[in-house]
Amino acid sequence: MKILVVGGGGREHALVWKTAQSPLAEKIYCAPGNGGISKIAECIPIKATDIDGVVKFSRENKIDLVVVAPDDPLAMGMVDALEEAGIRAFGPRKNAAVIESSKAFSKQLMKKYGIPTASYEIFDNSELAIEYLKHQEYPIVIKADGLALGKGVIIAQDYDQAVQAVNDIMNTKIFGSAGDRIVVEEFLTGHEVSILAFTDGKTIVPMVSSQDHKRALDNDQGLNTGGMGTFSPSRIYTSELAEICMGKIFKPTVSAMNSEGRKFKGVLYFGLIITKDGPKVLEYNARFGDPETQVVLPRLKNDIVEIFNAVIDERLEGLEIEWDDNAAVCVVMASGGYPLKYQTGYEIEGIDDAENDEKVIVFHAGTKLENGKFLTNGGRVLGVTALGDTLDSAIERAYNAVAKIRFENMHYRKDIGRK
């Protein structure tokens, strides 16, 4: 099969890396890809959001399967456009991807179908939101309704911070049109866990659990980011919790989307919090998480292309998906200043040294290859993933690998996997 992966980050590198292990993959393309991906796939200079460009390339090059990985093209309807052109595509259609692209939609869905989540209100008027905030308990959570690169959530500790957040999102438009509406919701206390699941709209198969570290600095301090690291499995997600989530959250979500005429086929990501009242949904994503993918896929035993095909053909029930009984940790190495301003174009050294350990994979996110050298080309630059028999051994191996890599102004957290 000729396969095209759409996207250019660490998640896409992990997807291309896993796809390349499949005997079904004769030729792999990636649009636009990055420096690391260019070593194992042919990178095509087409933006991930260029629907017409992706359809045209797929048609002209007789692509057999397109894997649409990022949230924006899914929300824009890239899968719809590919299917209408007769091209097989993995990922939800636009009317299902709304479960991520509109926080208001997902909260209303959960309320309607009794899926446990935080209590909330939706506003499209900043003055009404600010008036409502006068009578609430703190901390409280303010969310931009639309897609904001995983950064559209602000936890306000008091009324003044909440008002600032509303003004920043709705009036200053720090997240652009994603902030035309906001969701104000109850702050839940507990431990967070991420569960990615394959679903063909009928069957749902959860992957191994993971946990991510969103804040930029150690001890969960600093600004929210797209993710500074992940580990798998979660230390708190037991088989008992998995059973509860399957009955109260996973299956009801797939059923709810079907009832709404929005069959979801692809990867559904459940951002959960385990509270004293049981598991609740913090957020849904309509695709593989980043950097969760970088710790989940290295533990997958199956041929991922077979899974993609089973989801598209709605025959997931007949597939047994298996996982290695091990652990994985991914430490994100970022440009200094991320998630705000940062410089790019610095040479990266030591990747080969880090990968001398056969249980280490360096996934590229913001890199480019120029004259045989890798240069920094984004906020999150690399995701250094290590496997181990236990989480502790994977953590040690990951940080040993990180110590071998160098680029100017690099920044990474020193506590990934320690929660």
Secondary structure, 3 states (H helix, E strand, C coil): CEEEEEECCHHHHHHHHHHCCCCCCCEEEEEECCCCHHHCCEECCCCCCCHHHHHHHHHHCCCCEEEECCHHHHHHCHHHHHHHCCCCEECCCHHHHHHHHCHHHHHHHHHHHCCCECCEEEECCHHHHHHHHCCCCCCEEEEECCCCCCCCEEEECCHHHHHHHHHHHHHCCCCHHHHCCEEEEECCCCEEEEEEEEECCCCEEECCCEEECCEEEHHHEEEECCCCEEEECCCCCCHHHHHHHHHHHHHHHHHHHHHCCCCCCEEEEEEEEEECCEEEEEEEECCCCCCCHHHHHHHECCCHHHHHHHHHCCCHHHCCCCECCCEEEEEEEEECCCCCCCCCCCECECHHHHCCCCCEEEEECCEEEECCEEEECCCEEEEEEEEECCHHHHHHHHHHHHCCCECCCEECCCCCCCC
